[in-house]
Structure formats: structure tokens, C-alpha cells
Amino acid sequence: MINSLTMKFFNEKGSGLIENLVSLSMLAIVIASVSSAILLTMHGNASSRTYASVIADVQSIVDSLRHGTYTQILDKFNSSYGTINNNQTTSEIVRSSESRAIYTVTYTAIKRSANAIPDAVKVRVNISHSKGHLGNSTTAFETIIAGST
């Protein structure tokens, strides 16, 4: 009996149309799910590289301000130090080709006395970068750099 069943099974030549269609549809489902997972991973890696580059750029901007002299920051206001008003602002634009970001650095003077030079400067870095076909993203970072007394 077992011999006759195995003989019948092995005697069938080829596979039918239905079996081929079922196997092709199963293969298509597997390929579609794997390819979407690969695309999501690639997009996640690209986003991570972009954010890492943006963070490195902001760190570089802030480090250059902290390692420079306080008067170099005050020079950005384009007026004599004693005439800079409390909450007076000035800004500059810094571009980065690596992260495709535009950084707007805004400096705001902080004064306790009207006739003195600013005691500190609040630095705000606004980051605007393109995320490709997903649109644009805007983020900000703030710090305060105090003058030495």
C-alpha cells in the first residue's frame, strides 16, 4: 500500500499551475516584507547619520564660542561694549554641507547694569535641516556664556 502511494506521488510529472501560483504568491509576500524591513533600516541609518552630524556641528559652534574670548562674542553686536543694551540681539547664519543644515546663531545680551558691558550672552542655535522626502525639521539649542569678571 505504501509502495503504491509513493509510486503514485513520484509518477506525477511536474507541478500544476495552482501549486506554482501559490508558491509564487508566498515568495512575493516574503520578498515584500523583507524589502520593507531593509528600507526602514536604511532610512533609520540615514537619519541617525544626519542627527549625529547636526549634533557635531552644534557642538563645534558652541565650542568655538567657549574657547574664544568673550570680547569676540561681544564684537558680533557691532557696537561698543558699553552701548549694548540688555536683551539686544544679533544673529548670524552658518551653513553645513555635510548635514545639509542651516544654523541661525542668535546672541542676546544680558546686563545687570545699564552702563556696563553685558555680564553674559545667551546663545541660541536654531537648526533647520532637510530630511529629504520626509520634509524639514527645526530644532533649537540654547546656552549662556558669561563674561569673566
Secondary structure, 3 states (H helix, E strand, C coil): CHHHHHHHHHHCCCCCHHHHHHHHHHHHHHHHHHHHHHHHHHHHHHHHHHHHHHHHHHHHHHHHHHHCCHHHHHHHHCCCHHHCCCCCEEEEEEEECCCCEEEEEEEEEECCCCCCCCCEEEEEEEEEEECHHHCEEEEEEEEEEECCC
